[in-house]
Amino acid sequence: MGLIVFVGLLAIVVFQVVIAQRGLALDSIRSRIDEEQTRYERLRLEAAALSSPERIESEATERLGMVRPDFVNYLEAPIGGTDTGTVGGTTSTLADPEEWDAVKPHLDAQP
């Protein structure tokens, strides 16, 4: 009878040790989750700062030497290549390879 009680108490002690070990592992995982959530939020803020239009413009002008154009000229592309667009004051289909000469002067980059 004493042996059964001893084995039972030993089993309880072993289970308590296992539970304590699992608790420590769980605390470690929770700590890691908190660290990663903090890192995620920091990276989100950094990504937002890096993708802001002001920062992109600053990088373009300061680091890459780009300049703002004096004016912006928009060309309308036809949908599906069947509509007509206005290029150089004439109406034409932009899908036609022969119209390249009419479009090309409007695409030249002028700083």
N, C-alpha and C positions, 0 to 999 in steps of 0.2 A: 504493500500500500504506500509506503514512504517513497518508493521508487517512482510510482505514478505521479505523486504530488511533486517530486523533484523535477521530473520530465515536463510536467505541466508548467511549473514556474519557469523552467529554462526556456520553454517555448514562448511564454509571455515575454520574457526578457529579450529573446531574439526578435520577436515581432516589434517590440518597442524600439530596438536598435534600428531595424529596417525602416520603421515609420520615421524615426529621427533623421536617418540618412536621406530618405525621400523628401522630407521637409527641407533639409539643407539644399538638396538639388533643386527643389521647387523655388526656394528663395534665390538661388543663383540664377535660375532661368528668368524669374521676375525682374531681377536686377538687370540682366542682359536686355530684356525687353524694354525696360525704361531707358537704358542707354541708347538703344537703337531707335526708339521713338524720338528721343532728343536729337540724335544725329539726323534722322529723317526730316524733322522740322527745320533744322539748320540748313540742310541741303535744299529744301524747298525754298527757303528764303534766299539762299545764294542763287538758285536757278532763276527766281523771280527778278533778282537784282541784275543778273547777267543778261536776261532777255528783255529788260526794259528798253523802250525806244531811245531814251536819252543816252543810255550806256552804249547802245549799238551805234548811234550817231557819233558819240564821242570817240569810240574805237575807230570808226570809219574815217573820221576827219583827222584825228591825232596820230594814230598808229599806221593807218593805211594811206594817208595823204589824199583821201577823197574830198571832193568839194560838192556843195549843193549846186544844182543846175540853176541857171537864171530863169528858166521856164521848163515846164514839163509838157511834152507833146504826146498825147495818147493816140494810138492807132486801134481802131476797132477791128477785131478779127471776126470773120463770118463764122457762124455756127454750122458745122458740118461741111464747110468749104463750098456751100452753094449760094449763100447770100452775097450781096455786093457790099463793098466798103468804099469809103472815099479816101483816096490817096493822092496828095498833090493837087487837089481840086477836081480830080476826075473820078468817076465811079467805075469800079472794076471788080472782078472776082479775084481775091487774093490767092486763091488756090491755083491760078494759072501761072505756070513758070515764066511766061513772057512778061509778067507784071513785076518781076523781081527788080528790074531796072527802075521802075517807078517807086518801089518801096525802099530800096537800099539807101538812097540819100537821107531818108528820114530816120534811119537807124544808126547813123554815124554818131559816135560819142563826142561831144564837145564840152570840155571842162569849163 
